[in-house]
Amino acid sequence: HEGQGAVVTSAKSAFEILRNISDKNRKHSPDRKGDPMIEQQLQETLAHIRRQTKLAPQLGFVLGSGLASFADHVEAEAKIPFRELPHFATTTVEGHPGQLVLGHLEGIPVAVLQ
């Protein structure tokens, strides 16, 4: 829902977070389920992220409207704008940072879609 942040728990890597997002999108187009092209795109996105950091998040957050400041509490190792992530949609809402923040929050490795 717009304006609400979703918490992705039990994520062991940025790849799993991206896979979860992809799986949700597949529900809207079931004919693409298991599409090798999607798997290839996920691998390309993950490769780009891994060139920026080797951090393996244990917890992921998808921030909704009004929650962007949450990411300010992360000791960021990498901040990657969505526009730089291959096959990733950019934010269309003015004022939204539109970036993937990877770092530590209270010592826990996290990924935050801000």
C-alpha positions as CSV (number, residue, x, y, z in Angstrom):
1,H,0.0,0.0,0.0
2,E,1.2,3.5,-0.8
3,G,2.7,5.3,2.2
4,Q,3.4,2.1,4.1
5,G,6.9,0.6,4.6
6,A,7.2,-3.2,4.2
7,V,9.8,-5.1,6.2
8,V,11.5,-8.0,4.5
9,T,12.9,-10.3,7.2
10,S,15.0,-13.4,6.8
11,A,16.8,-11.9,3.9
12,K,20.3,-13.4,3.7
13,S,21.5,-11.3,0.8
14,A,20.6,-8.4,-1.5
15,F,19.8,-11.0,-4.1
16,E,17.0,-12.5,-1.9
17,I,15.5,-9.0,-1.3
18,L,15.5,-8.4,-5.1
19,R,14.0,-11.9,-5.7
20,N,11.2,-11.2,-3.2
21,I,10.4,-8.0,-5.1
22,S,10.5,-9.9,-8.3
23,D,8.2,-12.6,-7.0
24,K,5.6,-10.0,-6.0
25,N,5.8,-8.5,-9.5
26,R,5.4,-11.9,-11.0
27,K,2.0,-12.3,-9.4
28,H,0.8,-9.5,-11.6
29,S,2.1,-11.3,-14.7
30,P,2.0,-15.0,-14.0
31,D,2.9,-15.9,-17.6
32,R,6.5,-14.7,-16.8
33,K,7.0,-17.0,-13.8
34,G,10.3,-18.7,-14.1
35,D,11.2,-16.6,-17.0
36,P,15.0,-17.0,-17.7
37,M,15.1,-13.3,-18.6
38,I,14.0,-12.2,-15.2
39,E,16.6,-14.5,-13.6
40,Q,19.3,-13.0,-15.9
41,Q,18.2,-9.5,-15.0
42,L,18.4,-10.3,-11.2
43,Q,21.9,-11.7,-11.7
44,E,23.0,-8.5,-13.6
45,T,21.5,-6.3,-10.8
46,L,23.2,-8.4,-8.1
47,A,26.5,-8.3,-9.9
48,H,26.3,-4.5,-10.0
49,I,25.5,-4.4,-6.3
50,R,28.4,-6.7,-5.5
51,R,30.8,-4.4,-7.4
52,Q,29.9,-1.7,-4.9
53,T,30.0,-3.8,-1.7
54,K,30.4,-7.4,-0.5
55,L,28.0,-6.8,2.4
56,A,25.4,-9.6,2.8
57,P,22.3,-8.1,4.5
58,Q,20.5,-10.1,7.1
59,L,17.5,-7.7,7.1
60,G,15.9,-5.6,4.5
61,F,13.5,-2.7,4.6
62,V,11.3,-1.2,1.9
63,L,10.5,2.4,3.0
64,G,7.3,4.1,2.1
65,S,6.4,7.7,1.9
66,G,7.6,9.7,4.9
67,L,10.0,7.0,6.1
68,A,13.1,8.0,4.1
69,S,14.9,9.4,7.2
70,F,15.0,5.9,8.6
71,A,17.9,5.2,6.3
72,D,19.9,8.1,7.9
73,H,20.4,5.7,10.9
74,V,22.2,3.2,8.8
75,E,26.0,3.3,8.8
76,A,26.1,3.1,5.0
77,E,28.8,1.1,3.2
78,A,27.2,1.9,-0.2
79,K,24.4,4.1,-1.5
80,I,23.3,3.2,-5.0
81,P,20.7,5.3,-6.8
82,F,18.0,3.2,-8.4
83,R,18.8,4.8,-11.8
84,E,22.2,3.1,-11.6
85,L,20.9,-0.4,-10.9
86,P,20.3,-2.4,-14.0
87,H,16.7,-3.3,-14.7
88,F,15.5,-1.4,-11.6
89,A,12.7,1.1,-11.7
90,T,13.4,4.7,-10.7
91,T,11.3,6.6,-8.3
92,T,8.6,8.8,-9.8
93,V,7.7,10.6,-6.6
94,E,9.4,14.0,-6.2
95,G,11.4,14.1,-3.0
96,H,11.9,10.4,-2.7
97,P,15.6,9.6,-2.6
98,G,15.3,6.5,-4.8
99,Q,18.4,4.6,-3.7
100,L,19.5,1.3,-2.2
101,V,21.4,1.8,1.0
102,L,23.6,-1.0,2.2
103,G,25.3,-0.9,5.6
104,H,24.8,-1.6,9.3
105,L,22.0,-0.7,11.7
106,E,22.9,-1.3,15.3
107,G,25.6,-3.8,14.1
108,I,23.2,-5.7,11.8
109,P,23.9,-5.8,8.0
110,V,20.9,-4.3,6.3
111,A,19.6,-3.3,2.9
112,V,17.2,-0.4,2.7
113,L,15.2,0.6,-0.4
114,Q,14.9,4.3,0.3
